[in-house]
Amino acid sequence: MSALPKYDPDCTWRAERVPDRPVARVIDVQRQETYFDLPLVITFDGSAQGPAYLRLEVDEVIDLVDELNFVLDVRVREPVAQPCTPSGS
């Protein structure tokens, strides 16, 4: 595999989020897999060229959340999900 191109912030091609389109969870029943699709628009010199999706698997989403929390310097004080306990116990 060839090396990835270097990041160039001045490049006129961009993949940008579509503000009014949320991330979608896609459940593939036949393969028994779950994906997350992030809607994007490809632009060149600020002009939209077409739609695209960034498809991430669950582990990739977890890794991305960890990386974003790290760069945002977010420290999770409590677990995101609370354990379920039967009522009356």
Secondary structure as UniProt FT lines:
FT   TURN            9..10
FT   STRAND          13..17
FT   TURN            19..20
FT   STRAND          24..28
FT   TURN            29..32
FT   STRAND          33..44
FT   TURN            45..46
FT   STRAND          47..57
FT   HELIX           58..71
FT   TURN            72..73
FT   TURN            87..88
//
